Amino acid sequence: MKNSHYLGIDVGSISANLVLIDAEAQVVFADYRRVDGWPLRAAQAALAALRAACPQAVLAGVGATGSARHLVAAALGADVVQNEISAHACAAIHVQPDVQTVIEIGGQDSKVTIVRDRVVVDFAMNLLCAAGTGSFLDAQAQRLNLTIEEFSRQAVRSERPTGIAGRCTVFAESDMIHKQQIGHRQEDIVMGLCLAMARNFLGNVCVGKEIRPPIVFQGGVSANQGMRRAFAELLKCELIVPEHHLVMGALGAALLVRRAAPAASRFRGFDVCERAIDTQAFTCPDCANACEVIEIVDRGEIVGRSGGRCRKWEGRAGPR
């Protein structure tokens, strides 16, 4: 429908991102905010910001992605729930149809997705080592008494980047302290950290992958000028950083629900952003795995569940 709008929301461990698109897939509204340990509250706050900015928006569909996607999907009433690889790839292909490689680095994980002829053919993720994520840069910026914005600006001023051991956060920190003590300039240390992180990503996450341009760089770390420079130098090509690089997961979720075109959205209404939605857990007794299942509770009613290896509880509402 011409006046339809589609909402995508991406909630992870660090940020909650929301994008509203119109029927022609143009971005109408975007919101990026920190989770600060409360994914549902962050999602509700983003929804409240959307309502304030676009009070006349009528949602024809809601898509959810990110590590907290099932939690948020149950609370808000999502029509499509999709993993981050699919959502980020969909957004990258939308903004750069000839993309061959998608690099996405967030606060707690990093991913590479290989695309050929607009189809995802391979991917890899780093979920174990903080040295390949945005939290690594945040921690080092704090150690240097810099904001992440100052860190970014200093990196691009470096003329002689310092060699930093970047395969492990512990080694990187001790190496950085040593380089400070022997007199390396701060901007050179900062750029050295960016190069170390980029090498770590290419040497671990991308091992065995054919990295071809055009390369789209997205996620929170793509805002860092030092990381853009590091990847460009190591890959010997410029990376494409989309206009909405911070919220590409949410954009992908919105595009996916637009493609699905649900006949009637399950969206539970904008007033959900005002309610005190709670969670509770129970241990599933049905097999030896004894999975912990999370129940999402709104005004005393269980509106959805998430968790469990077999996924039997995923999305189920009502009494057990």
N, C-alpha and C positions, 0 to 999 in steps of 0.2 A: 504494500500500500504506500502511496506517495508520501503521506504524512507520518509514516511509521518511523520510530527510532529504535535502535538496538543498543543494548548496554553490555559492555564487557568489563569484568572485574577480575583482577589478578592479585591474589593475596599470598604473600610468601612470608619468610621469617623476618625480613627487614622492612619491606614496604607493602602498602596496599595501593594499587593503581586502578583507576577507573576511566573508561572511555565511552562516550556516547557518540554514535554515528547516525547519520540519517539514511533514508532509503537508497541514496546514491553512494553510500559508504564514505561520505565526507565526515571528518571529525568535527563534531559540534562542541564537545566539552571534554576536557581531560583533567584528571586530578592525580597527584602523586603525593603520598604522605608516608611517614614512618609508622610502623606497627607498634613499636615500643612494648612488645610482649602481649598485646591485646589485638589479635587479628580481627575478631568480630567487631570490636569497638571501632577499629580503624576503618573497616568496611562500612559501618553505619555512618561514621563521620564523613566519609567520601560521598555516600549516598545523600546525606543532608546537604553537602556542598553542591551536588548536582541539582537537587530540588530547588535550592536557592537561586542557582544560576539559570536554570531552565524550567521554570514552574509549569510551563504548558506542555512539557514533553510527555508523550504517550508511548509507553514501551510495548513494542510488539514482540520482544524477546530479550532474554537475559542469558549471557554466557559466563561461565566461571572457569578460572584456571589458577594455577599456582599450588603450592604445597598445602594450603588451607582451603582448596577449592570445594571439597565435599562439605566442610563445615559452613562455608559462606553460601554455597548453593542451597543448603537446607534452610538456612536462616532467611535468605532473601527470596528464595523460590526461583532457581535457575532452570532454564529449559535445556541448556547444553552444558555439560561438564567435560572439559577436555584437559589433557596433560599439557605441560609447558612447552614441550618440543613441538607439538602440533600447533599450538597457539602462536608461538614466536615465529615458526616457519611460515604460517599463513600470513602474518602481518608483514614479514620480510618480502615474501613473494608479491604481496599486494603493492608495496611501495617501490619494489625493484624487481620487476617480472623476470629479468634475466639473471637474478642472483644465483650463484653457485655454492657459496659458503656463508653460513650465518654463525657469527661469534656472539655469544650472549654471556655476559658475566654479571652476576648479581652479588648480593651481600654475602650469601652463604654457599653458593654453588656456581659452577661455570659449565657451559655447554658449547659444543660445536655441532652444527647440523649441516650435512652435505645434501645439496639440492641439485638435481639434474632435470632439466625440462619441466620445471615447476613442480617436481615431485620429490619428497624427502626419500633419499635412498640409504642414508646412514646417519648415525649420530653417536656422540659420546658425552658423558657427564663426569664431572669431578665433584663428589659429595664428601670426600674424606679429608682433603688437605686444605687448610685455610690459606696457605700461601698462594693459592690460585683464585682467590675471591676478593670481593670488595672489602670485607672485614679486615683483611691483611693490610690494605692501603690505609684504611681508617685508623688501625692500631699504630701503624708507623707514623702517620701524620700526627697523631696525638703524642707519640713519643718525641717527635721533633718540635712539639708545641706549635703546630700549624693546623689551621682548618683545612679540610679537604680541598676547598677552593684555592687557598694559598699554596697548598701542595701542588695542585694542578698548574698554577701559574708559574711556580718556580721551576717545574720540570722542563717546560718549553724554553726556559732561558739558559739551560745547561749547554755548555760548549764541550765539556769533557766528562761525560757520564762516568761515574765510579763503578767499578765492577763489584757487584754484590752477589753473594751466594743466596739464591732464591728458592732452592728446592724445599726448604723447610723454614717455617716461621722462626724457630729458635735460632737456626744458623743465620738467617737473614738479620735478625735483631742484633745478635752478637757481632756480626760482620759490620753492620751499620755503625754500631757504637765504636768499634775499632777504627773505622774510617774517619769518624768524627774526631777521635782522639789524636790521630796523626795528621789532621789538618785539611781534610778534603772539604771543599766548598759545599754548603748545604744544597744548592740547586743541583750539583753534580751527584750527590748522594740520592736525592729524590728521584732524579732521572734514572739513576742506576737501579733503584728499587722497581721502577716501572719496567725497565728492560728485563730485570730478573723475573718479575711476575709474568711478563709476556713469554719469555723463554720457557718458564715452567709450564704455562698453558700449552704452548706449541709442542713441547717435548713430552708431555704427559697426556693431556686430554686429546690432542690431535695426532698422537702417534698412530701410524698406519693409515691415516686419512689423506686423501689428495685435496689439498687446499687450493682451490682455484678462484681467481677473481671472476666477476665482481664479488666482493666480500662485504656483507652488511654487518656492522658492529652495533650492538644494542644492549640494553640492560643498564643498570645504574652506573657501572664502571665506564661505560662509553662516554659519559660526560667528562671524564678526566682527560685533559689535553695531553698529559704525559703518556697515558696508555695509548691514546690514538697515535702519538708519535712513535712509541715503542713498536707497536704492531706494524706500522707503515715501514719503519726501518728494517725490521726483521723479515717481513714478507716482501719487501721491495715493491710495494704498490700502495696506493691510497685506499683506505677503507671508506665505505659509505656509511655515514652516521645519519639515520633518518631524522626528520623533524621531530617526531614523537618517540625518540629513542628510549626515553625513560619508561614509557608505558606501552611498549610493543606487545607484551603479553596480553594486556587488557584489550588492545586494538584487535589482536588476533581472535580473542574470545568473542568480541562483538561481531567480527566478520564471519566467524563460524556459525553463530546463532542467526545472523542475517541469511546465510546460505541455507540453513536448516528450515527457515521460515515456518515456525510453529503456528498451527492454526489458532491457538489461544495460549497466551503466555501464562506460565505458572507464577509470575512475579507477584509477591505478596503485598505490594503497595509501598509507597514512600513513607508511610507512617511507621514502618518497621524500623526506621532509623532512630525513632524516639523511644523504643521499648527496651526494657532490660532483659535481653536474651541471655540465658544462662546455659551452662553445660554440666552434665553429670556423666559418670562412667560406671560401667559394670563389666564383669568378666563373663564372657560367653562360655556356658557349660557344655556346649554341644560336641566338643572333641578335645583331644589332649593338648591342642595348641593354647587353650585358655586365653584367647585374645581379649585385649581390653577394647571395648566399644564405647565410643563417645555419643551421648545423646544430646541433641540441641533442644532446649526447652524454652518455649515462648508462651507466657501467660499460663503456665501450668500444663501446656500441651506439648508433647514430643512431636516436633515438626520434621525431624530427620535424624539419621545416625551416620556415623562414619567409623572406619576402623575394622580390623579383622582380615586375616589372610585370604579367606575364601570369598570375601566381599558380600556375603549373604545379607549383611545388615546395611550395606551401603544405600543411603537415601531413604531407608524405610522409616515411615512415620507411624504414630499411634502406639498402642500398648504392645508389649513384647508378646 
